[in-house]
Amino acid sequence: MENTLQRFLFEHANIRGEIVSLDSSWRQVLERRKYPVSVRKLLGEVTAATTLLAATIKLDGTLSIQIKGHSGLQLALAEATGSNSFRSTAKWSQDNEMILENTNLLKDGAIAVTITPKKSGQPYQGLVQVQGESIQESIEGYMQQSEQLTTRLWLASNDQRASGMLLQKLPTKEPVESDDWNRITTLASTITNQELISLDFEMILNRLFHEETIRVFEGSPMQFICSCSEKRTDGMLQSLGEEEVRSILNEQGNVNITCEFCGKNYIYSSLGIDRIFSGKSIDPVQDSHGSVN
Ligand SMILES: [Zn+2]
């Protein structure tokens, strides 16, 4: 099933699982810019991982995973909400795109996982250094340390799909038998990237766990939704400070902000800049390409 997150539970084993498949929603991310193959692959994996984690941590707000690398990849960022939407983007050094394809983008990199509650409370950020050449291990380490959740991840992506599978010991009073955990994760590890990306949910479960008793829950639709808004862009300009923003306005005639995730343009004329620094609220004028203040 396209753009779906599926939960399942191993009966009598206190282990839960999730499989996510992002299809057209992932291609919406790719429409924004032409990513080098290596960056696209990593961004797909980060995006799948983010949706899987957001679903395991009962979340009223957002969870983001951000990777900062040192070898051409400047940033890969994915954000998912507790209400089954996500967005993601990446930045890389344009001068050495050839090098990007033959390098370990994660070398000496760091991963930040940030949980931002919707209503009250401060964002919480955990930082881990990247282990090895994949992000799985680092995220598994983060989940163990910060959330005390023993977790395993399998991730794969191409230009059509970003997919992932997560297994996790349930936080229950009765400990998970290590035999169960070892058996089930060993079975799961036989999945290939090609299978993860091409098989649907039922086929994956059948291929890996046909001898286990599994309860399957109803799938949740996943969507690409960008949370950028007029208000957030106002806030970003306010945090830059009036002096800085006025100098951009003087130089360029208006202040033009493009959302990195969805490409929406926010254009501020001098009236719009007056508004955000006067504290008064004026209804913005909308046009078909974006919004003009
Ligand atoms: Zn946006």
Residues whose N, C-alpha, C, O or C-beta is under 5 A from the ligand:
A	BS01	ZN	C226 C228 C259 F261 C262 G263 K264
